[in-house]
Amino acid sequence: DIAYHSELMDTLAIWDERLAMLGAQIIYQRRSYVDRMQESAVAFYHGLSRGREELSLAYASSIEGRSAEEIAYELSEKLTKNRAEDLKNGSTSVGPHRDDLEIYVDQLSARIYGSQGQQRSCALSMKLSEAALIREITGEQPVALLDDVCSLSMPFPFLSYLWQHVLH
């Protein structure tokens, strides 16, 4: 804890360098994953909503670089720039730990404006998309446990879509 051990200040540049390098890999891989997941999640949501709404996903980060090298450079610069404020606050203000996945339905935040049904459909679409991506990568059919997003009280068209397009 640097506040109580000023001798640790000499090691901060080393920690920041490692955070920039490893954080860049995490950010790059997360963006890649969201990009790969997007197409099938959108398709699943389109089917679940019967084409009435459009889903979109975005990886939200304060780092704009696209390549791992650009991300590492930008992250390193921001860590250096924010160091005094970060030390004062006792936490790091930039990096993959501050990033988030944003989910939109018809260009509105599903987290803020989505109904419970829309949020459930978003979660289900993403789970199904993850399963499709796992199948694509491994060649094996994963088991998707859907008890937390599906129930017998769901509308028939919703369950019908699942049965015809997913659970076949």
WOBEL-V800135 format. One record per residue. RES is the residue in three letters. NEAR is the number of other C-alpha atoms within 10 Angstrom. D_CENTER is the distance of its C-alpha to the mean C-alpha in Angstrom with 2 decimals. Layout:
[[RES;NEAR;D_CENTER] [RES;NEAR;D_CENTER]]
This chain:
[[ASP;10;30.12] [ILE;13;31.28] [ALA;11;32.75] [TYR;7;35.29] [HIS;8;35.62] [SER;9;36.09] [GLU;11;36.79] [LEU;11;33.08] [MET;13;32.63] [ASP;10;33.94] [THR;10;31.01] [LEU;14;28.26] [ALA;14;28.25] [ILE;11;27.75] [TRP;11;24.76] [ASP;19;23.23] [GLU;17;23.93] [ARG;14;22.20] [LEU;19;19.13] [ALA;26;19.08] [MET;18;19.61] [LEU;16;17.25] [GLY;22;14.53] [ALA;27;14.88] [GLN;18;14.40] [ILE;17;11.16] [ILE;25;9.79] [TYR;20;11.54] [GLN;13;10.38] [ARG;17;6.60] [ARG;18;7.73] [SER;14;10.13] [TYR;14;8.20] [VAL;17;6.31] [ASP;13;9.91] [ARG;14;11.56] [MET;21;9.96] [GLN;20;10.63] [GLU;14;14.39] [SER;17;14.94] [ALA;25;12.65] [VAL;21;14.67] [ALA;16;17.81] [PHE;26;17.38] [TYR;26;16.80] [HIS;17;19.77] [GLY;18;21.86] [LEU;23;21.04] [SER;19;21.85] [ARG;12;24.78] [GLY;11;23.79] [ARG;10;24.10] [GLU;15;20.61] [GLU;15;17.88] [LEU;25;14.14] [SER;19;11.80] [LEU;21;8.09] [ALA;14;7.36] [TYR;16;5.47] [ALA;16;7.80] [SER;17;9.95] [SER;15;13.68] [ILE;19;14.25] [GLU;11;15.26] [GLY;17;16.69] [ARG;14;15.78] [SER;13;17.60] [ALA;19;17.16] [GLU;15;20.54] [GLU;15;19.82] [ILE;23;16.72] [ALA;26;18.95] [TYR;18;21.77] [GLU;18;19.97] [LEU;26;18.36] [SER;23;21.86] [GLU;14;23.50] [LYS;17;21.39] [LEU;22;21.94] [THR;15;25.64] [LYS;11;25.82] [ASN;14;24.23] [ARG;18;26.08] [ALA;11;28.83] [GLU;13;26.63] [ASP;15;24.27] [LEU;15;27.42] [LYS;9;28.76] [ASN;10;25.69] [GLY;12;25.31] [SER;10;21.62] [THR;15;19.63] [SER;17;18.21] [VAL;20;16.04] [GLY;23;13.79] [PRO;22;10.45] [HIS;12;11.27] [ARG;11;11.26] [ASP;15;7.93] [ASP;13;5.50] [LEU;13;3.45] [GLU;14;6.96] [ILE;23;8.81] [TYR;21;12.37] [VAL;20;15.55] [ASP;13;18.33] [GLN;12;16.72] [LEU;15;16.64] [SER;16;13.88] [ALA;20;13.70] [ARG;15;13.17] [ILE;10;16.37] [TYR;12;18.44] [GLY;17;17.51] [SER;11;20.17] [GLN;11;19.75] [GLY;12;20.35] [GLN;20;17.77] [GLN;20;15.08] [ARG;16;16.46] [SER;21;16.46] [CYS;28;12.79] [ALA;18;12.05] [LEU;22;14.74] [SER;24;13.71] [MET;22;10.31] [LYS;19;12.41] [LEU;22;15.01] [SER;22;12.91] [GLU;21;11.70] [ALA;18;15.42] [ALA;19;16.57] [LEU;18;14.56] [ILE;14;15.99] [ARG;14;19.35] [GLU;11;19.20] [ILE;9;18.54] [THR;9;20.92] [GLY;10;23.36] [GLU;11;23.41] [GLN;12;22.62] [PRO;13;20.23] [VAL;8;21.06] [ALA;11;18.67] [LEU;10;19.75] [LEU;12;19.45] [ASP;8;21.77] [ASP;9;19.36] [VAL;15;18.52] [CYS;15;21.90] [SER;10;25.36] [LEU;8;28.82] [SER;7;28.91] [MET;11;26.46] [PRO;9;28.21] [PHE;10;30.00] [PRO;13;28.38] [PHE;15;24.92] [LEU;16;26.35] [SER;13;28.42] [TYR;16;25.51] [LEU;18;23.83] [TRP;11;27.20] [GLN;9;28.08] [HIS;11;24.90] [VAL;11;22.93] [LEU;9;25.31] [HIS;6;28.19]]
